[in-house]
Amino acid sequence: MQILRASHTCPPLSCGHGFPRIWSNPSSSMCGRQGLLLQLRSFESVASVRRSPRIRAGIAESTLLEAPKLSQIENWQGNRRLQTQTSSIAPDITVIRSLDWDRDRFDIEFGLQNGTTYNSYIIEGEHLTVVDASHEKFRDLYLAAINEQINPNAIEYIVSNHTEPDHSGLIADLLELSPDAVVVGSRVCIQFLQNLVLRPFKSLVVKTGDKLDVGKGHVLEFVNAPNLHWPDTIFTLDHGSSVLFTCDAFGMHYCSDKLYDEDLLTIEPHYRFYYDCLMRPNSRSVLTALKRIGSMEYSVIATGHGPMLRHNVVELISKYDKWSQQALDKQLASVAVLYVSDYGYSDRLSQALARGLTKTNSGVEMLDLNSVDTQELVESLGRNGAVVIMAPPISGPANKAIATVYAALKVKQPVLIAESYGGDDEPVDTMLQKFLELGICSPIPPLRVRAPPTEEVYQEYEEAGTDLGQLLSQKKVIDAKKANMPLDVCKAIARVSGGIYVVTAKKGSSKGAMIASWVSQASFKPLGLTIAVAKDRAIESLMQVGDTFVLNCLEDGNYTHLMKHFLKRFPPGADRFEGVEWTPAPSGSPILLDALAYMDCMVVSRMETNDHWIVYAQVKDGNISKPEGRTAAHHRKLGNYY
């Protein structure tokens, strides 16, 4: 096996550092493209460390003779616990996990039940290397952990797989300690970091197939993985230890002191929810990334959040493949979401909106207006049925790209415009007027943000995405349901009757409600019940494992007003409980005062079907208002749709 070796020192203006062991594939050059003098070299030294997965996993296990080390707990903003955990995970490789025990909201503002972690790694080769850095809230704890492991002044490389602040927040601090260190990342990553670090630094741009030898057998190979979930993302494979560093991909927001994924039953719902929120909107990019690493050998996936994957690597990787392929197969419509990754709240709000779209089986193509190629933008607008535009700043490359959007969109192609709250947004009303003049419709009013986004704002953006997806696919959905089974079977299954209930939920300041009839008691000890929740229901996001909700039973003969109210189509972000009398249950979810009975429940597990989630929950509390009352019943004519 042959690779290409760069045997030169890069000119100071290109990256300012010498790289004695850097390789590139024949179709690309390293560091800037200065016409490298390349020599062929045998790859036997790297190939010799490749072993079977079982043996390589054994190598990682043999390094865990000492228990992982936990720091003292520090409190942040009052009572939120922060802690670091340090452990060897392979020869010469140490993980520093920043444990954010009490974080309850994250990134696109989905709720967290078990906090999260930010994972950073040290490779102690001949050239000391750090892979990703932690969140700035961990500055003192993280730097103390770094100092216990290495001399930070000796760091030569900082690999940045992804530049969101929870993974790059302390890169500037590492550069203060080691100003000659070279930051390694994708082209977009280095551009982002220049705006974050705010000081000159040495850098090395890498792409798929490029390799960097940091010594002691640790040869790092880089793989572009854009849109997982930012356009800057790369994966880094250490051939010497068979550890694949993937940052956000294959992670989960789950904080515990367990390093690895041995407790699959517990972590799997968090793994799935994380995928649905962050990765499913980019399912096509997920499949591309999986293809790029398909021939690589690795035994440990070093994630950026949650436990690392070692015990269930094949199964958990295959789930990404399965879920992403299903998302494409079920796609009923497609939407281009245009955002600006490093501007205001554009990326987070766009992810919330994309999450709402995917709940309706709408395909999503995320495009960063700062870096998208003009031809790529035109082609995307042509193949997607609708477009979402997060308002860019009034000047700069993102704003110039909007001129291409005006020219490329077709008449009657739906557009949804939303504010980014970046402080200098292009006015949404001006953009809307321009589209209307071009004959382009906007079926949903522009989304506006007047202050830093709250939970309600993120919920509004998600609901707007769901509404847009339903508008695009509604006819196809109904036609598919009607054609799903013979008419006689439809009439027969409609004889399975159910009660009429209102499910209400509250998480933080977000509230939701829906009419439900697919409800059944499921267990005696503990008392439990199941509810079928359609995947495109807004309340579905508030009914994850660990969440709480109230099941309100409506009274026969006294339910029409509540049923009509909650069957209304609410605008995105609207208060479902305006004009309805309610009081909070012990969990905080609304008890409707006109309900016959209520049960306060906690979600224990969820089972997926094609178009619903079957939610199993334990009943924690409950009461009735009328001992002699009966629950209203619902009888359908056909069983193939409602």
C-alpha positions as CSV (number, residue, x, y, z in Angstrom):
1,M,0.0,0.0,0.0
2,Q,1.4,3.4,-1.0
3,I,0.8,6.9,0.3
4,L,2.1,10.2,-0.7
5,R,4.5,12.0,1.7
6,A,5.1,15.7,1.9
7,S,8.8,16.2,2.8
8,H,9.0,20.0,3.1
9,T,8.4,22.9,5.4
10,C,5.4,25.0,4.5
11,P,6.0,28.6,3.8
12,P,5.2,30.9,6.7
13,L,2.4,32.6,4.8
14,S,0.5,29.4,4.1
15,C,0.5,27.8,7.5
16,G,3.7,28.9,9.3
17,H,4.8,25.5,10.5
18,G,6.9,22.6,9.4
19,F,5.1,19.2,8.8
20,P,7.7,16.4,8.5
21,R,5.0,13.6,8.3
22,I,2.0,14.8,6.4
23,W,0.4,13.0,3.5
24,S,-2.2,13.8,0.9
25,N,-4.0,11.8,-1.7
26,P,-2.9,12.2,-5.3
27,S,-5.8,14.5,-6.2
28,S,-5.1,17.1,-3.5
29,S,-2.3,18.9,-1.8
30,M,-1.7,19.7,1.8
31,C,-1.5,23.1,3.5
32,G,-2.3,25.4,0.8
33,R,-1.3,24.1,-2.3
34,Q,2.2,25.3,-2.7
35,G,3.3,22.6,-5.1
36,L,4.7,20.1,-2.7
37,L,7.7,17.9,-3.4
38,L,6.2,14.4,-2.9
39,Q,7.9,11.1,-2.3
40,L,6.2,7.7,-2.3
41,R,6.5,5.8,0.9
42,S,5.5,2.3,2.1
43,F,2.6,2.2,4.5
44,E,3.8,-1.0,6.2
45,S,4.3,0.7,9.6
46,V,0.6,1.8,9.7
47,A,-0.7,-1.5,8.2
48,S,1.2,-3.4,10.9
49,V,-1.0,-1.9,13.7
50,R,-4.2,-2.9,12.0
51,R,-5.7,-6.0,13.6
52,S,-9.0,-7.8,13.8
53,P,-11.7,-5.9,15.6
54,R,-11.6,-8.3,18.6
55,I,-7.8,-7.9,19.1
56,R,-8.0,-4.2,18.6
57,A,-10.8,-3.9,21.1
58,G,-8.6,-5.8,23.5
59,I,-5.9,-3.3,23.2
60,A,-8.2,-0.6,24.3
61,E,-9.5,-2.6,27.2
62,S,-6.0,-3.4,28.4
63,T,-5.4,0.3,29.1
64,L,-8.3,0.6,31.6
65,L,-6.4,-0.9,34.5
66,E,-6.8,2.3,36.5
67,A,-10.2,3.6,37.3
68,P,-11.3,6.8,35.5
69,K,-10.4,9.9,37.6
70,L,-13.2,12.3,38.5
71,S,-12.5,15.9,39.6
72,Q,-14.2,17.7,42.4
73,I,-17.7,19.1,41.4
74,E,-17.9,22.8,40.8
75,N,-21.2,24.7,40.7
76,W,-22.1,26.9,37.7
77,Q,-24.8,29.5,37.8
78,G,-25.9,28.4,41.3
79,N,-26.7,24.7,41.5
80,R,-25.6,23.3,38.2
81,R,-22.9,20.7,38.7
82,L,-19.8,20.6,36.5
83,Q,-17.1,17.9,36.7
84,T,-14.4,16.4,34.6
85,Q,-13.6,12.7,34.1
86,T,-10.2,11.6,32.8
87,S,-9.3,8.2,31.5
88,S,-7.0,6.3,29.2
89,I,-8.9,4.8,26.3
90,A,-6.1,3.4,24.1
91,P,-2.3,3.4,24.1
92,D,-1.2,7.1,24.3
93,I,-4.8,8.4,24.1
94,T,-6.6,10.0,27.0
95,V,-10.2,11.3,27.1
96,I,-11.2,14.4,29.1
97,R,-15.0,14.3,29.5
98,S,-16.6,17.5,30.8
99,L,-19.6,16.3,32.6
100,D,-22.5,18.8,32.5
101,W,-24.7,17.0,34.9
102,D,-27.7,19.3,35.1
103,R,-28.0,20.9,31.6
104,D,-31.6,20.5,30.7
105,R,-31.8,22.3,27.3
106,F,-29.3,22.1,24.4
107,D,-28.4,23.5,21.0
108,I,-31.7,23.4,19.1
109,E,-33.4,23.7,22.4
110,F,-34.6,20.2,22.8
111,G,-35.0,19.0,26.4
112,L,-32.3,16.9,28.1
113,Q,-33.2,14.3,30.8
114,N,-29.6,13.4,31.8
115,G,-27.5,16.4,31.0
116,T,-24.6,16.0,28.5
117,T,-20.9,15.8,28.2
118,Y,-18.3,17.5,26.0
119,N,-15.5,15.1,25.1
120,S,-11.9,16.1,24.3
121,Y,-9.0,13.8,23.6
122,I,-5.2,13.9,23.9
123,I,-2.9,11.8,21.6
124,E,0.6,11.6,23.1
125,G,2.6,10.8,20.0
126,E,5.9,12.4,19.2
127,H,3.9,15.4,18.2
128,L,1.5,16.2,21.1
129,T,-2.1,16.5,19.7
130,V,-5.4,17.5,21.2
131,V,-8.6,16.5,19.4
132,D,-11.5,19.0,20.1
133,A,-11.7,21.2,23.1
134,S,-14.5,21.7,25.7
135,H,-17.1,24.3,26.5
136,E,-15.9,27.6,27.9
137,K,-18.0,27.0,31.1
138,F,-15.5,24.3,31.9
139,R,-12.4,26.5,31.5
140,D,-10.9,26.0,34.9
141,L,-11.8,22.3,35.3
142,Y,-10.7,21.5,31.7
143,L,-7.4,23.3,31.9
144,A,-6.6,21.7,35.3
145,A,-7.3,18.3,33.7
146,I,-5.0,19.1,30.7
147,N,-2.2,20.2,33.1
148,E,-2.5,17.0,35.0
149,Q,-2.0,14.9,31.9
150,I,0.5,16.9,29.7
151,N,2.5,20.0,29.5
152,P,0.1,22.2,27.5
153,N,3.0,24.4,26.2
154,A,4.1,21.3,24.2
155,I,0.9,20.9,22.2
156,E,1.8,20.9,18.5
157,Y,-1.6,20.1,16.9
158,I,-5.2,20.9,17.8
159,V,-7.6,18.9,15.6
160,S,-11.0,20.6,15.4
161,N,-13.6,18.2,14.0
162,H,-16.3,20.8,14.4
163,T,-16.3,24.4,15.6
164,E,-19.5,24.9,17.6
165,P,-18.5,26.5,20.9
166,D,-19.2,23.3,22.9
167,H,-16.3,21.7,21.0
168,S,-14.1,24.6,20.3
169,G,-14.8,27.0,23.2
170,L,-11.4,26.5,24.7
171,I,-9.2,26.3,21.6
172,A,-8.3,30.0,22.1
173,D,-7.1,29.1,25.6
174,L,-5.0,26.2,24.3
175,L,-3.4,28.6,21.8
176,E,-2.6,31.0,24.6
177,L,-0.7,28.2,26.3
178,S,0.9,26.9,23.1
179,P,0.9,29.7,20.5
180,D,2.9,27.7,17.9
181,A,0.3,24.9,17.9
182,V,-1.3,24.3,14.5
183,V,-5.1,24.0,14.3
184,V,-6.1,21.3,11.9
185,G,-9.6,21.3,10.3
186,S,-11.7,21.7,7.2
187,R,-11.5,24.8,5.1
188,V,-14.9,26.0,6.5
189,C,-13.7,25.1,10.1
190,I,-10.6,27.3,9.9
191,Q,-12.7,30.1,8.5
192,F,-15.2,29.8,11.4
193,L,-12.4,29.6,14.0
194,Q,-10.8,32.8,12.7
195,N,-14.0,34.6,13.8
196,L,-14.1,32.8,17.1
197,V,-10.4,32.9,18.2
198,L,-9.9,36.6,17.1
199,R,-6.2,36.3,16.9
200,P,-3.8,35.0,14.2
201,F,-3.0,31.3,14.5
202,K,-1.3,28.6,12.4
203,S,-3.6,26.3,10.6
204,L,-3.7,23.3,8.3
205,V,-6.6,22.7,6.0
206,V,-7.4,19.0,5.5
207,K,-9.9,17.0,3.4
208,T,-10.9,13.4,2.8
209,G,-7.9,11.2,2.4
210,D,-5.3,13.5,3.9
211,K,-3.1,12.0,6.6
212,L,-1.0,13.4,9.4
213,D,1.6,11.3,11.3
214,V,1.9,12.5,14.9
215,G,4.4,9.7,15.8
216,K,4.4,6.5,17.8
217,G,2.3,4.8,15.1
218,H,-0.5,7.4,15.4
219,V,-1.4,8.3,11.8
220,L,-4.5,10.4,11.6
221,E,-6.6,10.2,8.5
222,F,-9.3,12.8,7.8
223,V,-12.7,12.4,6.3
224,N,-15.0,15.3,5.3
225,A,-18.4,14.8,6.8
226,P,-20.2,18.1,6.1
227,N,-23.6,18.9,7.6
228,L,-23.2,16.4,10.5
229,H,-24.5,18.7,11.7
230,W,-22.5,21.8,10.5
231,P,-20.8,22.3,7.1
232,D,-17.4,22.3,8.8
233,T,-17.4,18.8,10.2
234,I,-14.7,16.2,9.7
235,F,-14.0,12.8,11.2
236,T,-10.5,11.8,12.3
237,L,-9.3,8.2,12.3
238,D,-6.2,7.2,14.3
239,H,-4.9,4.2,12.5
240,G,-2.5,3.4,15.3
241,S,-5.2,2.9,17.9
242,S,-8.3,2.2,15.7
243,V,-10.1,5.1,17.3
244,L,-12.5,7.1,15.1
245,F,-13.1,10.7,16.4
246,T,-16.5,11.8,15.1
247,C,-17.5,14.8,17.3
248,D,-21.3,15.3,17.1
249,A,-22.0,12.2,14.9
250,F,-23.0,9.0,16.8
251,G,-23.2,10.9,20.1
252,M,-26.0,11.5,22.5
253,H,-26.9,14.0,25.2
254,Y,-26.5,11.6,28.2
255,C,-24.3,12.3,31.2
256,S,-23.0,9.5,33.4
257,D,-19.6,8.4,34.7
258,K,-19.7,5.4,32.4
259,L,-17.1,5.8,29.7
260,Y,-18.7,3.5,27.2
261,D,-22.0,2.2,25.8
262,E,-22.3,-0.9,27.8
263,D,-25.8,0.0,29.1
264,L,-27.5,-0.1,25.6
265,L,-31.1,-0.4,26.9
266,T,-30.7,2.9,28.9
267,I,-28.9,5.0,26.3
268,E,-30.7,3.9,23.2
269,P,-33.7,6.3,23.5
270,H,-31.2,9.2,24.0
271,Y,-29.2,8.0,21.0
272,R,-32.3,7.9,18.8
273,F,-33.7,11.3,20.0
274,Y,-30.3,12.9,19.4
275,Y,-30.3,11.5,15.8
276,D,-33.8,12.7,15.2
277,C,-33.1,16.2,16.3
278,L,-29.6,16.7,14.8
279,M,-28.9,14.2,12.1
280,R,-32.2,13.2,10.5
281,P,-32.5,16.6,8.8
282,N,-29.2,15.7,7.1
283,S,-30.0,12.1,6.4
284,R,-28.5,12.2,2.9
285,S,-25.2,13.6,4.4
286,V,-25.3,10.8,7.0
287,L,-25.3,8.2,4.3
288,T,-22.5,9.9,2.4
289,A,-20.4,10.0,5.5
290,L,-21.1,6.3,6.3
291,K,-20.0,5.4,2.8
292,R,-16.8,7.3,3.2
293,I,-15.8,5.5,6.4
294,G,-17.2,2.1,5.2
295,S,-13.9,0.6,4.3
296,M,-12.1,1.9,7.4
297,E,-11.2,-0.2,10.4
298,Y,-12.0,1.1,13.9
299,S,-13.0,-0.5,17.2
300,V,-13.9,2.6,19.2
301,I,-15.9,5.7,18.2
302,A,-14.7,8.6,20.3
303,T,-17.8,10.8,20.3
304,G,-18.2,14.5,21.2
305,H,-21.2,14.0,23.5
306,G,-22.1,11.2,25.9
307,P,-20.5,7.8,26.2
308,M,-18.0,6.6,23.6
309,L,-19.0,3.6,21.5
310,R,-17.1,0.3,22.0
311,H,-19.5,-2.5,23.0
312,N,-22.2,-1.9,20.4
313,V,-20.3,-0.1,17.5
314,V,-21.8,-2.2,14.7
315,E,-25.3,-2.0,15.9
316,L,-25.3,1.7,16.6
317,I,-23.6,2.6,13.4
318,S,-26.1,0.4,11.5
319,K,-29.0,2.3,13.1
320,Y,-27.8,5.6,11.6
321,D,-27.7,3.8,8.2
322,K,-31.2,2.3,8.7
323,W,-32.8,5.5,10.0
324,S,-31.3,7.7,7.3
325,Q,-32.3,5.3,4.5
326,Q,-35.9,5.2,6.0
327,A,-36.0,9.0,6.1
328,L,-35.2,9.1,2.3
329,D,-37.5,6.2,1.4
330,K,-40.5,7.9,3.2
331,Q,-39.8,11.3,1.9
332,L,-43.1,12.9,0.7
333,A,-41.7,16.4,0.0
334,S,-38.3,18.2,0.1
335,V,-37.3,21.6,1.5
336,A,-34.1,23.6,1.2
337,V,-33.3,25.3,4.5
338,L,-31.0,28.2,3.9
339,Y,-29.2,29.5,7.1
340,V,-26.0,31.2,8.1
341,S,-24.0,29.0,10.4
342,D,-22.0,31.7,12.3
343,Y,-24.6,34.4,12.5
344,G,-26.9,35.0,15.5
345,Y,-29.2,32.1,16.2
346,S,-29.6,31.2,12.6
347,D,-28.2,27.7,12.9
348,R,-30.1,26.7,16.0
349,L,-33.4,28.1,14.8
350,S,-33.0,26.5,11.4
351,Q,-32.3,23.1,13.1
352,A,-35.5,23.4,15.1
353,L,-37.4,24.2,12.0
354,A,-35.8,21.3,10.1
355,R,-36.8,19.0,13.0
356,G,-40.4,20.0,12.5
357,L,-40.1,19.3,8.7
358,T,-38.7,15.8,9.2
359,K,-41.6,14.9,11.5
360,T,-43.8,15.1,8.4
361,N,-41.5,12.9,6.3
362,S,-40.2,15.9,4.5
363,G,-36.7,15.7,3.2
364,V,-34.4,18.6,4.3
365,E,-31.3,20.0,2.6
366,M,-29.4,22.3,4.8
367,L,-27.3,24.9,3.1
368,D,-25.0,27.5,4.7
369,L,-25.4,30.8,2.8
370,N,-21.9,31.8,3.8
371,S,-20.1,29.0,2.1
372,V,-22.5,27.5,-0.5
373,D,-21.4,27.5,-4.1
374,T,-23.7,29.4,-6.4
375,Q,-24.2,26.5,-8.7
376,E,-24.9,24.2,-5.8
377,L,-27.5,26.7,-4.5
378,V,-29.2,26.9,-7.9
379,E,-29.4,23.1,-8.2
380,S,-30.8,22.8,-4.7
381,L,-33.5,25.3,-5.3
382,G,-34.5,23.5,-8.4
383,R,-34.9,20.0,-6.8
384,N,-36.7,21.1,-3.6
385,G,-40.4,21.8,-3.5
386,A,-40.1,24.7,-1.0
387,V,-37.5,26.9,0.6
388,V,-36.9,28.2,4.1
389,I,-34.7,31.3,4.4
390,M,-33.2,32.3,7.7
391,A,-32.7,36.1,7.3
392,P,-29.0,36.7,6.7
393,P,-27.1,39.9,7.8
394,I,-27.7,42.9,5.6
395,S,-24.2,42.6,4.1
396,G,-21.7,39.9,3.3
397,P,-21.6,36.7,1.3
398,A,-24.8,35.3,2.7
399,N,-26.8,38.3,1.7
400,K,-25.3,38.3,-1.8
401,A,-26.5,34.6,-2.1
402,I,-30.1,35.8,-1.6
403,A,-29.9,37.5,-5.0
404,T,-29.3,34.1,-6.5
405,V,-32.4,32.8,-4.6
406,Y,-34.6,35.6,-6.0
407,A,-33.4,34.7,-9.5
408,A,-33.6,30.9,-9.2
409,L,-36.9,30.3,-7.5
410,K,-39.9,29.3,-9.5
411,V,-43.4,30.9,-9.4
412,K,-45.6,29.3,-6.8
413,Q,-42.6,27.6,-5.1
414,P,-43.5,28.2,-1.4
415,V,-41.1,30.2,0.7
416,L,-41.0,30.6,4.5
417,I,-38.9,33.5,5.8
418,A,-37.7,33.6,9.4
419,E,-35.6,36.0,11.5
420,S,-32.2,34.8,12.8
421,Y,-31.9,37.4,15.6
422,G,-28.3,38.2,14.7
423,G,-28.6,41.9,15.4
424,D,-28.3,42.9,11.8
425,D,-30.9,40.8,10.0
426,E,-32.1,41.6,6.5
427,P,-35.7,42.8,7.2
428,V,-38.1,39.9,6.6
429,D,-40.9,42.1,5.4
430,T,-38.6,43.5,2.7
431,M,-37.7,40.0,1.6
432,L,-41.3,38.9,1.7
433,Q,-42.4,41.8,-0.5
434,K,-39.7,41.0,-3.0
435,F,-40.9,37.3,-3.3
436,L,-44.5,38.4,-3.6
437,E,-43.6,40.7,-6.4
438,L,-42.0,37.7,-8.2
439,G,-45.2,35.7,-7.8
440,I,-43.7,33.4,-5.1
441,C,-46.1,32.5,-2.3
442,S,-45.5,32.4,1.4
443,P,-48.1,30.1,3.0
444,I,-46.9,30.8,6.5
445,P,-46.4,34.3,7.9
446,P,-42.7,35.3,8.5
447,L,-41.4,34.1,11.9
448,R,-40.1,36.9,14.1
449,V,-37.7,36.9,17.1
450,R,-37.6,40.0,19.3
451,A,-35.3,38.8,22.0
452,P,-32.8,35.9,22.5
453,P,-34.8,32.8,21.6
454,T,-36.7,31.1,24.4
455,E,-38.1,27.6,24.6
456,E,-41.3,28.9,23.2
457,V,-39.5,30.4,20.2
458,Y,-37.8,27.2,19.4
459,Q,-41.1,25.4,19.7
460,E,-42.7,27.9,17.4
461,Y,-40.0,27.3,14.8
462,E,-40.4,23.6,15.1
463,E,-44.2,23.9,14.7
464,A,-43.8,26.1,11.7
465,G,-41.6,23.4,10.1
466,T,-44.3,20.8,10.8
467,D,-47.0,23.1,9.3
468,L,-45.0,23.7,6.2
469,G,-44.3,20.0,5.8
470,Q,-48.0,19.1,6.2
471,L,-49.0,21.7,3.6
472,L,-46.6,20.2,1.1
473,S,-47.5,16.5,1.7
474,Q,-51.1,16.5,3.0
475,K,-52.7,15.2,-0.2
476,K,-50.1,12.5,-0.6
477,V,-50.6,11.4,3.0
478,I,-54.4,11.2,2.7
479,D,-54.2,9.4,-0.7
480,A,-51.7,6.9,0.8
481,K,-53.9,6.2,3.8
482,K,-57.0,5.6,1.7
483,A,-55.1,3.2,-0.5
484,N,-53.5,1.4,2.4
485,M,-56.1,-1.5,2.8
486,P,-59.3,-2.8,1.3
487,L,-62.5,-1.0,2.3
488,D,-63.9,-3.9,4.2
489,V,-60.8,-4.1,6.4
490,C,-61.0,-0.4,7.0
491,K,-64.6,-0.7,8.2
492,A,-63.7,-3.6,10.4
493,I,-60.8,-2.0,12.2
494,A,-62.9,1.1,12.7
495,R,-65.0,-1.0,15.1
496,V,-62.0,-0.8,17.6
497,S,-63.4,2.0,19.6
498,G,-61.6,4.3,22.0
499,G,-62.3,7.0,24.5
500,I,-61.8,10.7,23.9
501,Y,-58.9,12.3,25.8
502,V,-56.7,15.4,25.8
503,V,-53.0,14.8,26.4
504,T,-51.3,17.8,27.9
505,A,-47.6,18.3,28.4
506,K,-45.3,20.9,29.8
507,K,-41.5,20.9,29.6
508,G,-39.8,24.1,30.8
509,S,-41.9,26.9,29.5
510,S,-43.1,24.9,26.5
511,K,-46.6,23.5,26.5
512,G,-48.6,21.3,24.2
513,A,-51.8,19.4,23.9
514,M,-53.6,17.0,21.5
515,I,-56.9,15.0,21.2
516,A,-56.2,11.3,21.7
517,S,-58.3,8.2,21.3
518,W,-55.7,5.5,20.9
519,V,-55.2,5.0,24.6
520,S,-55.1,1.7,26.6
521,Q,-54.1,0.5,30.1
522,A,-50.9,-1.6,29.6
523,S,-49.8,-2.8,33.0
524,F,-50.9,-3.3,36.7
525,K,-47.7,-3.1,38.6
526,P,-46.6,-0.5,38.0
527,L,-49.8,1.1,36.8
528,G,-49.0,1.9,33.1
529,L,-50.8,2.9,29.9
530,T,-50.0,3.4,26.3
531,I,-50.8,6.2,23.9
532,A,-50.3,6.3,20.1
533,V,-48.8,9.7,19.1
534,A,-48.6,10.6,15.5
535,K,-45.0,11.5,14.5
536,D,-46.0,14.8,13.1
537,R,-47.8,16.0,16.3
538,A,-46.1,19.0,17.9
539,I,-46.6,17.5,21.4
540,E,-44.4,14.5,20.3
541,S,-41.3,16.5,21.2
542,L,-42.5,16.9,24.7
543,M,-43.1,13.1,25.2
544,Q,-39.6,11.7,25.2
545,V,-38.4,9.1,27.6
546,G,-38.3,10.7,31.1
547,D,-40.8,13.4,30.2
548,T,-44.1,13.8,32.0
549,F,-47.6,14.5,30.7
550,V,-51.3,14.4,31.9
551,L,-54.0,12.3,30.3
552,N,-57.3,14.1,30.7
553,C,-60.4,12.0,30.3
554,L,-63.3,13.9,28.7
555,E,-66.8,13.3,30.0
556,D,-69.5,11.8,28.0
557,G,-72.1,14.6,27.3
558,N,-69.7,17.3,28.3
559,Y,-66.8,17.3,25.9
560,T,-67.7,19.0,22.7
561,H,-66.3,22.4,23.7
562,L,-62.9,21.0,24.7
563,M,-62.8,18.7,21.7
564,K,-63.5,21.6,19.3
565,H,-60.9,23.7,21.0
566,F,-58.1,21.2,20.8
567,L,-58.9,20.1,17.3
568,K,-58.3,23.6,16.0
569,R,-55.3,24.2,13.8
570,F,-53.2,26.5,15.9
571,P,-50.7,28.9,14.4
572,P,-47.0,28.1,15.2
573,G,-46.2,29.0,18.7
574,A,-49.8,29.8,19.7
575,D,-51.0,29.1,23.3
576,R,-53.1,26.0,23.1
577,F,-54.6,26.7,26.5
578,E,-55.8,30.3,25.9
579,G,-59.5,30.4,27.1
580,V,-59.3,27.0,28.8
581,E,-59.4,26.6,32.5
582,W,-56.6,24.4,33.9
583,T,-54.4,23.8,36.9
584,P,-50.9,22.3,37.1
585,A,-50.5,18.6,38.0
586,P,-47.6,17.6,40.4
587,S,-45.5,17.2,37.2
588,G,-46.5,20.7,36.0
589,S,-48.5,19.6,33.0
590,P,-52.0,21.0,32.7
591,I,-55.0,19.3,34.3
592,L,-58.2,20.5,32.5
593,L,-60.7,21.6,35.1
594,D,-63.6,20.4,32.9
595,A,-62.1,16.9,32.5
596,L,-63.8,13.9,34.1
597,A,-60.5,12.5,35.4
598,Y,-56.7,13.0,35.0
599,M,-53.6,10.8,35.3
600,D,-50.2,12.3,35.8
601,C,-47.7,10.1,33.9
602,M,-44.0,9.7,33.1
603,V,-42.8,8.3,29.8
604,V,-40.8,5.0,30.3
605,S,-40.3,3.8,26.8
606,R,-41.3,4.4,23.2
607,M,-41.9,1.9,20.4
608,E,-41.8,3.1,16.8
609,T,-44.3,2.2,14.1
610,N,-44.5,3.5,10.6
611,D,-46.4,6.7,11.4
612,H,-46.8,6.7,15.2
613,W,-44.9,6.4,18.4
614,I,-46.4,4.0,21.0
615,V,-45.6,5.7,24.2
616,Y,-45.6,3.6,27.4
617,A,-45.9,5.6,30.6
618,Q,-46.3,4.9,34.3
619,V,-49.1,6.6,36.1
620,K,-47.7,8.6,39.0
621,D,-50.8,10.4,40.3
622,G,-54.5,10.9,39.4
623,N,-58.0,11.7,40.5
624,I,-61.6,11.9,39.3
625,S,-64.0,14.9,39.5
626,K,-67.3,12.9,39.1
627,P,-67.4,9.4,40.5
628,E,-70.4,8.4,38.4
629,G,-69.2,10.0,35.1
630,R,-68.2,8.1,32.0
631,T,-65.5,8.8,29.5
632,A,-66.7,9.9,26.1
633,A,-66.3,7.3,23.4
634,H,-65.1,7.7,19.8
635,H,-66.5,5.6,17.0
636,R,-65.0,5.8,13.5
637,K,-66.5,4.9,10.1
638,L,-63.1,4.0,8.6
639,G,-59.9,2.8,10.2
640,N,-57.3,3.9,7.7
641,Y,-57.1,7.6,8.5
642,Y,-58.5,10.3,10.8
